[in-house]
């Protein structure tokens, strides 16, 4: 299993790649030269993955610990 630092590095690299992809999609979605056509990835999918990666990075930076609090109501 990769260390938290390694996971952070991978997640940050992937986020940068997705941000570049988003910028490319925003500039133009599709090109056609003669009979060849290039279509970029779907913007919604890329933006969804960007949010997922941002959440993953935040989780890894915070130590990955989810805090659970137990509350017992008491009638006074």
MODELLER restraints for C-alpha pairs under 7 A, 6 or more apart:
rsr = mdl.restraints
at = mdl.atoms
rsr.add(forms.Gaussian(group=physical.xy_distance, feature=features.Distance(at['CA:4:A'], at['CA:60:A']), mean=6.59, stdev=0.5))
rsr.add(forms.Gaussian(group=physical.xy_distance, feature=features.Distance(at['CA:8:A'], at['CA:57:A']), mean=6.17, stdev=0.5))
rsr.add(forms.Gaussian(group=physical.xy_distance, feature=features.Distance(at['CA:8:A'], at['CA:60:A']), mean=6.47, stdev=0.5))
rsr.add(forms.Gaussian(group=physical.xy_distance, feature=features.Distance(at['CA:11:A'], at['CA:53:A']), mean=6.30, stdev=0.5))
rsr.add(forms.Gaussian(group=physical.xy_distance, feature=features.Distance(at['CA:11:A'], at['CA:57:A']), mean=6.43, stdev=0.5))
rsr.add(forms.Gaussian(group=physical.xy_distance, feature=features.Distance(at['CA:15:A'], at['CA:50:A']), mean=6.10, stdev=0.5))
rsr.add(forms.Gaussian(group=physical.xy_distance, feature=features.Distance(at['CA:15:A'], at['CA:53:A']), mean=6.05, stdev=0.5))
rsr.add(forms.Gaussian(group=physical.xy_distance, feature=features.Distance(at['CA:18:A'], at['CA:46:A']), mean=6.41, stdev=0.5))
rsr.add(forms.Gaussian(group=physical.xy_distance, feature=features.Distance(at['CA:18:A'], at['CA:50:A']), mean=6.32, stdev=0.5))
rsr.add(forms.Gaussian(group=physical.xy_distance, feature=features.Distance(at['CA:22:A'], at['CA:43:A']), mean=6.59, stdev=0.5))
rsr.add(forms.Gaussian(group=physical.xy_distance, feature=features.Distance(at['CA:22:A'], at['CA:46:A']), mean=6.43, stdev=0.5))
rsr.add(forms.Gaussian(group=physical.xy_distance, feature=features.Distance(at['CA:25:A'], at['CA:40:A']), mean=6.27, stdev=0.5))
rsr.add(forms.Gaussian(group=physical.xy_distance, feature=features.Distance(at['CA:25:A'], at['CA:43:A']), mean=6.54, stdev=0.5))
rsr.add(forms.Gaussian(group=physical.xy_distance, feature=features.Distance(at['CA:29:A'], at['CA:39:A']), mean=6.16, stdev=0.5))
rsr.add(forms.Gaussian(group=physical.xy_distance, feature=features.Distance(at['CA:29:A'], at['CA:40:A']), mean=5.50, stdev=0.5))
rsr.add(forms.Gaussian(group=physical.xy_distance, feature=features.Distance(at['CA:30:A'], at['CA:38:A']), mean=5.67, stdev=0.5))
rsr.add(forms.Gaussian(group=physical.xy_distance, feature=features.Distance(at['CA:30:A'], at['CA:39:A']), mean=4.50, stdev=0.5))
rsr.add(forms.Gaussian(group=physical.xy_distance, feature=features.Distance(at['CA:30:A'], at['CA:40:A']), mean=6.21, stdev=0.5))
rsr.add(forms.Gaussian(group=physical.xy_distance, feature=features.Distance(at['CA:31:A'], at['CA:37:A']), mean=5.75, stdev=0.5))
rsr.add(forms.Gaussian(group=physical.xy_distance, feature=features.Distance(at['CA:31:A'], at['CA:38:A']), mean=5.16, stdev=0.5))
rsr.add(forms.Gaussian(group=physical.xy_distance, feature=features.Distance(at['CA:31:A'], at['CA:39:A']), mean=6.57, stdev=0.5))
rsr.add(forms.Gaussian(group=physical.xy_distance, feature=features.Distance(at['CA:32:A'], at['CA:38:A']), mean=6.30, stdev=0.5))
